[in-house]
Amino acid sequence: MGLDMMVERNTSDQEEREEEEEEKAAKNRYTKGVKHLLEIGISSVPKDYILPPQDRPRVTDKDLEHGSNFCLPVVDMARLRSLSAADRIQALEAVDKACKEYGFFQVVNHGMNEEGMRRMMAAGRRFFEQGFEERKKWMTSDIRGKVRYGTSFNQINDTVFCWRDFLKLNCQPLQEMLPLCPSSPKDLRDEVVSYVEEIQVLFLEIMAVVLEALGVRKEEALMEEFEEGSHMLIVNYFPPCPNPDLTLGMPPHSDYGFLTLLLQDDVAGLQVYHRDRWFTINPLFNSIVVNIGDHLEIFSNGRYKSVLHRVLVNSTKPRMSIASLHSLPFSSTVRPAAALIDDAGRGRLYKDTDFAAFLNYISSHDANRKSFLETRKLTPNGQRG
Ligand SMILES: O=C(O)CCC(=O)C(=O)O
């Protein structure tokens, strides 16, 4: 080999090594979260956050600010509680319609303490507003951790990163999680306890209503399982983004549990996929957004479907949301309800599943869209689809 060729080859090896080093350093920066990227002074989104053109949102900051004309069905819990048996049937039909047509509804007069909700949101916000040195104490990529500060959607497998940081608290049992929950800001633990206790009561009430709407007898044993059921509280923080047209706060995904109860602040960002289009959900003051998760799709044998949703970011305002994901206990099996399997008509459409299968799946796959649920489907005669 001539001297010139050797020099050229050494130079390109060196360049490759430098590129690899730079890529590693960048990934290391990304795992610290998007708030950290802003803190170190980035002024445009790094290339790993840029979605292919077909997946980018086509909504501007202005559209988000003006709000959309789309409204989710609203369920008034106070009214539902006070109705006569005959009127209740009608109200349950409306819940059934919302679950079938949208997979989402909004709950008002839910009975949660309004001031407590505000304080929980404020304490969560102060957690993210602290310096990185404080936040990073809870940073881990262990998806089984009871408390986890992290970023993006599924940071181990994401091919494109998302503009979101989060604090995930595995709240069942609450007493085991609490000593591990961040103690700064000082009031966070107290606010988490109050919020978790109240939202759990609301979940049980809404779950009972949904079972009634589905036409499944509200068996005591099942309700007891929900009382002991899994409860993941996810505090989401979406900082302002320099290029909101190129990326997303969260990609299109469905939630894994039975129901998710979502509290959002007053900044729009949540979008729901409905009739082949994305619709923005205007934040409705003091309401809770409820959506069907994959486990309820399985339990209902496909009568109710989990629905894709995603989150947009904007260039000026941070946005926060607090999602409560509820399901059966981690050790339980989720399967179609016997009452909803009709041997002569609709056979069993889903395989049994459990959390272990889900966690194994997300540790090795891109879990966006409804990819996990797809692996649980059977053809109508009981074979894998
Ligand atoms: O921030 C939102 O509005 C939605 C959050 C969400 O989809 C989630 O946490 O799974």
The ligand as a Gaussian input file, in Angstrom:
#p B3LYP/6-31G(d) Opt

LIG

0 1
 O      -49.805000      14.803000      28.067000
 C      -50.829000      14.314000      27.632000
 O      -51.813000      14.984000      27.356000
 C      -50.924000      12.834000      27.366000
 C      -49.906000      12.027000      28.100000
 C      -49.906000      10.586000      27.677000
 O      -50.399000      10.235000      26.641000
 C      -49.264000       9.585000      28.531000
 O      -48.675000       9.923000      29.577000
 O      -49.340000       8.372000      28.149000

